[in-house]
């Protein structure tokens, strides 16, 4: 089991966990972080768009906790407050992030705070 501080200003928070295809993990998160002046927990908040942009993981609330492998958004998956028994489809380094605007650097700069994520290998 590993506890990670996920900082909202950082696009890719390195968990220092290398996963392998077929491995299963549980994720649990809590805390509050802010998108400019909007407080949120790991389940995020709903907006249609921010100044014409959309979140990295489309159709998922802004600031919902998400993960990806090897800093590749194409491998992104949704975690939120809890995700149990998630099976990885490929090998890679696990990164966590707040699902913020796709215009990455511009909008991540106005974020503040962090949440705590607990990651446990199941299989």
C-alpha positions as CSV (number, residue, x, y, z in Angstrom):
1,X,0.0,0.0,0.0
2,X,1.3,3.4,-0.9
3,X,0.0,6.9,0.0
4,X,0.5,9.7,-2.7
5,X,0.1,13.4,-2.3
6,X,-1.5,14.5,-5.6
7,X,-0.7,18.1,-6.2
8,X,-3.3,20.0,-8.4
9,X,-0.7,22.2,-10.1
10,X,1.3,19.2,-11.4
11,X,0.0,17.7,-14.6
12,X,1.6,14.3,-13.9
13,X,2.1,13.3,-10.3
14,X,4.6,10.4,-10.4
15,X,3.5,7.6,-8.1
16,X,6.8,5.8,-8.6
17,X,4.7,2.7,-9.2
18,X,5.4,0.6,-12.3
19,X,2.4,-1.5,-13.2
20,X,2.2,-4.6,-15.5
21,X,-0.6,-5.7,-17.7
22,X,-3.1,-7.8,-15.8
23,X,-2.2,-6.4,-12.4
24,X,-5.1,-5.1,-10.3
25,X,-5.2,-2.1,-8.0
26,X,-7.5,-0.4,-5.5
27,X,-7.5,3.4,-5.3
28,X,-9.0,5.6,-2.5
29,X,-8.7,9.4,-2.3
30,X,-9.8,12.2,0.0
31,X,-9.1,15.9,0.6
32,X,-9.8,19.2,-1.1
33,X,-8.1,21.0,-3.9
34,X,-9.1,24.2,-5.8
35,X,-9.5,25.1,-9.4
36,X,-8.9,28.9,-9.2
37,X,-11.6,29.6,-6.6
38,X,-13.7,26.4,-6.9
39,X,-13.1,23.8,-4.1
40,X,-13.5,20.2,-5.0
41,X,-12.9,16.7,-3.6
42,X,-11.5,13.8,-5.7
43,X,-14.9,13.4,-7.5
44,X,-14.5,16.8,-9.1
45,X,-17.2,19.3,-10.2
46,X,-19.4,19.7,-13.3
47,X,-19.0,22.6,-15.8
48,X,-19.8,22.6,-19.5
49,X,-16.4,24.1,-20.3
50,X,-13.9,26.6,-19.0
51,X,-13.5,29.5,-21.5
52,X,-14.2,27.2,-24.4
53,X,-11.9,24.4,-23.3
54,X,-12.7,21.0,-22.0
55,X,-11.1,18.7,-19.5
56,X,-8.4,16.3,-20.5
57,X,-10.6,13.3,-20.0
58,X,-13.8,14.4,-21.8
59,X,-17.2,13.7,-20.3
60,X,-15.6,13.4,-16.8
61,X,-16.0,16.2,-14.2
62,X,-13.3,18.8,-13.9
63,X,-10.9,18.0,-11.1
64,X,-12.0,14.4,-10.8
65,X,-8.9,12.4,-9.8
66,X,-7.6,10.5,-12.8
67,X,-4.6,8.3,-13.7
68,X,-2.6,7.4,-16.8
69,X,0.4,5.5,-17.8
70,X,3.7,7.0,-19.0
71,X,2.3,10.6,-19.1
72,X,0.0,9.5,-22.0
73,X,-3.5,10.8,-21.8
74,X,-4.7,8.1,-24.2
75,X,-4.2,5.6,-21.4
76,X,-6.2,7.8,-18.9
77,X,-8.7,6.2,-16.5
78,X,-11.1,7.7,-13.9
79,X,-10.5,7.2,-10.2
80,X,-12.5,9.8,-8.2
81,X,-13.0,9.1,-4.5
82,X,-12.7,5.3,-5.0
83,X,-11.9,2.8,-7.7
84,X,-11.7,-0.9,-6.8
85,X,-10.1,-3.8,-8.6
86,X,-8.9,-1.8,-11.6
87,X,-7.0,-4.0,-14.0
88,X,-4.3,-2.5,-16.1
89,X,-4.2,-3.4,-19.8
90,X,-0.5,-2.6,-20.4
91,X,2.8,-2.0,-18.6
92,X,3.8,1.5,-17.6
93,X,4.6,4.1,-14.9
94,X,1.5,5.3,-13.1
95,X,0.8,9.0,-12.9
96,X,-2.2,10.7,-11.2
97,X,-3.7,14.1,-12.0
98,X,-6.6,16.5,-11.5
99,X,-8.8,16.4,-14.7
100,X,-8.3,20.0,-15.6
101,X,-8.5,21.9,-18.9
102,X,-7.0,20.3,-22.0
103,X,-5.0,23.5,-22.5
104,X,-2.7,22.0,-20.0
105,X,-0.1,24.4,-18.8
106,X,-2.3,27.5,-18.9
107,X,-5.0,26.2,-16.6
108,X,-2.9,24.0,-14.3
109,X,-1.1,27.2,-13.1
110,X,-4.2,28.5,-11.3
111,X,-4.7,25.3,-9.3
112,X,-3.9,25.0,-5.6
113,X,-4.0,22.4,-2.9
114,X,-3.6,18.6,-3.0
115,X,-5.5,15.5,-2.2
116,X,-4.3,12.2,-0.7
117,X,-4.5,9.0,-2.8
118,X,-4.0,5.5,-1.3
119,X,-3.0,2.9,-3.8
120,X,-3.0,-0.8,-3.0
121,X,-2.0,-3.7,-5.3
122,X,-4.7,-6.4,-5.2
123,X,-3.2,-8.9,-7.7
